[in-house]
């Protein structure tokens, strides 16, 4: 079975999405927003980690996840705190990962699941199934088949690198990986991280795109797509599902990062994208971030609308004109 080919068919809807995603990646890159805003990159990375772990029933909130990553004390299950710490270390490895090397996958799983499961970094030796909550989506292949199936999958990827568009190839890998379910635990989070790693090799901006948050928003659809592919014997439904989620998160990012336009939503989105979570800003600091010269323009076009819609809060709301007044982002 050395010439194994994962069964899938590329259709016109997939091609349309690939084209649109490529265009939107170009737009985001042109704006250079992520390269000039390290706090925004960090925010997206934390959102990715929180969402990927939340899909796996980690109960820590986004703010608790952020606190763990920042090294602040958090009251919560020790295992869940460890999951966050490990995931952050694993995601930080993305630039160094060769996603076409099976040994890198095992090494990254060791990082992801260290001190969480006894066999981290090794393929499973028992039977496993894919579950959505308490519902078994399907039973994975028996453990004695896993090494050969993974070898075939990586061989296929290496042979088709540059032949199949990375958006398609990474989605096929994601489904096939989940189907094989090679580890005793951590399969879902590794599948999502590995797709990101594959896409990073195409466009490096993908290491900061919080695709996992969009999957979390459509979690039932995620498992339904996996189940349908298992029944159909191909990954077509899952490829389309992932392309739709990537398309949506890029559109959302373009809206958040909008640096042009005269409408109020665009101005509010611009202000929020420049403000770090939990940091307090003076009016002068916000004017500098926005490249504004008029305090009146800051107040009327940015701060007042954002405060009224609950996006930003004053540190001293009882004295709005206080010389010590500062502002912080709420969401």
N, C-alpha and C positions, 0 to 999 in steps of 0.2 A: 504493500500500500504506500510505497514511497512517493507515488504520483498523486496522492490524495488531493482532491480539490473540494473545498467546502462548497456545498450547493447554494447558489444564489443567482439572481438575475437582476441586472441593472435596468430600470425602466425610465421613462421620460420624466416622471415626477421626481425621481431621485436625481437625475441629471439637472433638472431645473433648480433643485435645492442646492446641489453642489456649486452651480454657477452663482447663485445668489449669496451663498455663504462666502465664496471666494471674493466676491465684490465687497461684502461688508467687512471682511477681514482687512481688505485693502483700505477701506474708509477709516477703520479704527487705527490702523498703522499710520495713515497719513496725518491723523490728528496728533500722533505721538503722545497721547494722554497718559498711557500706562508707563512710558519710558520716563516721563517727567514728573510722575507722582508716585514715589515709592510707597506712600501710605495707602494709595488706592490699590496697588498691586498686592500689598499685604492684606488689605481688607477682602479682596476677591479670593486670595489664597485661604484665608480663615473661613470664608463662606463655603468654599469647596469642601474643606475638611469637615466642617460642621454638618453639611448636608449629606455627605457620603456616609458619615458615621450615624447620622439620624436615621438613614434608610435601614441601617443594621440595628436599630433599636437603642442606640446610645441616647440617654435622656438629658444630657447636658444642653443647656440653652446656647444660643449663639454668643451671648455675652460671657457665659461661663467658659465656653470653648476659647474665646479670646483671652480671658484671664489666665487660663492654663498655659496657653502659648506664650503669654507675656511673663510667665513665671510667678504669677500672683496666686495666693492660696484660694482654693475652691473647695467648698464642702460638697462632696459627692462620692459615688462609688469609686473605689480605688481603681477597679478595672477600667471604668469609663474614662477616668483621668489619664490612665496609661494609654488607652486607645488614642486619645487626642495627641498626647506627646509623641507617640510612635508615628502617627499619621503625618504630623508636621515634619518629623525627620525624613519620612519617606518622600513627601512631596518636595522637600528641599533637594532631594537627589535627582529630580527630573533632568536637569541639564547634563548630569553625568551618566544617566542611564542609556544603554544601548537597547532599545525595545525589541530588537531583532535577535537578542542573545538570551537563550533560556537560562543561562547562569545568572544573568542580571535579574531576571524575574525571581529566581529563588533567593538571591541576596536581598532584594527589596522586600520580599515577603518576610524574611527574617527580621528586617527592621520594623516592618508594619506590625508584626505579631509577637515581637520579643516580649517575654515575660507574661504573655497572655495565653498562649497555648504551648504545650511541651514540644510539639513538632514544627515550630516555626522554621521556615526555610526549607522544608521537606514536603514532598507529596504525601497525600493521605494513604493510610493503610486500611481504612474502613469504608463502609458504604455511606453515601451522603445523598441528600436531596436538596432541591432548591425550594425554599419556603417563602411565601408572602404572608407574614404573620404566622398563624397556625395552619395555613393551607399549603399543602405540598403541591408545587407547580409541576415538578417531575422528579424522578429519581435519576441520579447521575450514573454514568458507566461504572462498572465495578473497579475497585482500586488497582487490580493487576493490569488494567488496560491504560491507566493514566500516563505512565512514562512514555509509552509509544504514541499515544494520541497527542501529547504535548510536543513530542519531537516532530511529528508530522505537521502540526500547526505552525511551529516555528520555521520548519523547512519551507512550507508553503508561503509564509510571509516573506522570507528572504528571497525566494525565487520570484515573487511578484512585486517586490519593492521597485517602484518606478514604472510598473506596468499597470497597476490598479491605483486609482486615485486614493490618496491617504484617508480621505473622509469615508470612502467605501471600505477600504482595507481595514481600517481601525474598528469600524462597526462590525465587520465580519468577525474579526478577532474577538471583540467584546462578547458577541453571542457565543462563538465556539468555545471560548474560555469558560463562560458561565455554564454551558452545556457539559463540558468535561468536568468542571467543578474539582480542580486538581488538589485543593487543600482541604484540610479538616475544618478550617475556619478562615475567614478573611477573603473569600473568593469575590464577593461583590465589590468590596472596596479596592481590591487589586485589579479587577477588570476595569473599573472606572479610571483608576490611576494609570493603567497601562494604555488605555485609549488616549488619555491626555498625553502620555509620553510619546506615543506614535504621532499624534497631531503636532506636538512640539517640534518633532523632526521635520515637519513640513513648514510650519509657521511658528516661530518661537513664542509668539504672543499667547499661544494656547496654554502655556503653563500657568497663566493668570486668569483664564476665562473660567468662571464658576459654573461649568456645565453640570456639575453634580447638584447644584441648587435647582436647576430646571428639571433634572431627573426626579428629585425629591418632590417637586410640585406635581409630577405626573407619575407617582410611584406605582399606583395600581396599573396604569397603562404600561409601565416598564415591565412588570411581571406578566401582564396579559400578552405583551408582544413576545416575550420569551416563550410563554406557553403555546401561543399560536405557531411560532416557528418550530417548536418541538413537534407539534401535530402535523405541520405541513412538510416537514423534512427539509426545510431550507431557511435561510436567515433574512428573507426579503422583508418581512414585516418589521423585524427589528432594525434593519438598516434604515428603513423609512422613518421609523420612530426616532432613532438617534439623530438623523439629519434634521428632522423637524425640531427637535429640542435644541440642537446647535444653532439652527436658524433663529429660533425664538430668543435664546440668550444673547445672541449678537445684536438682534434688534433692540432688546432691552438695554444692552450696554450702550448702544448708539444713542438711545434716548437719554440715559443717565449722563453720558459724557458729552451731550450736545453742547458745542461751544459756539454755535451760531444760531441765528433766528431771533425774532423780536417777541415771541410769545412768552408769557410768564412761566409756563412749565419748563421751557428751555433754560431760562435764567435761574430758576430754582434748582434744576438738575445740575447746572454748572456750579452753583454755590455749594451744594451738598457734596459734589464729587471732589471738591478741593479741601473739604474739612475732614480732619481725622476724627474718628469716633472718640468720644469722651474728652477730647481736648477743648479747652476754653480759649476763645479768640477775642481780642479787642477789635473795635471797629477799624482801627488803622491797619491791623494785621489782615483783616478781610479785604480791605481796599487794596492792599499790596498784592494779595493772592489773585484778585480779580482785575488788577491793573486799572483801577478806578482812581480818579482824582477828586471826585465830588462825594462828600459824605452824604449829601442829600440824595444823590443817585443810588448809593449803597442802601440807604434806608428805604427809599420808595420803591426801587426796582427789585431789591433782593431780600433784605431783612424782614421788612414788614409783611410781605406776602408769605414768606417762609414761616414766620412766627404765627401768622393767622391760620395757616394750614397745619400747624403742629409739627413742622419739620425741624424747627430750630427753637431753642428756649433761651431766654435771658437768665443770667445767673442772679440778677437782682430785679425781678419783675415789679417789685413794689416801687422802685425808683428807676424808671426807664431811661431817664436822662442823666443818671449818675455817671461821673467821670471814671468810675471804676467798673462800669458795666462791661460784661463779656457775654459771649454767645457760644452755645454748644449745639452740636447736631444730635437729634433724637432718633433718627432712622436713616 
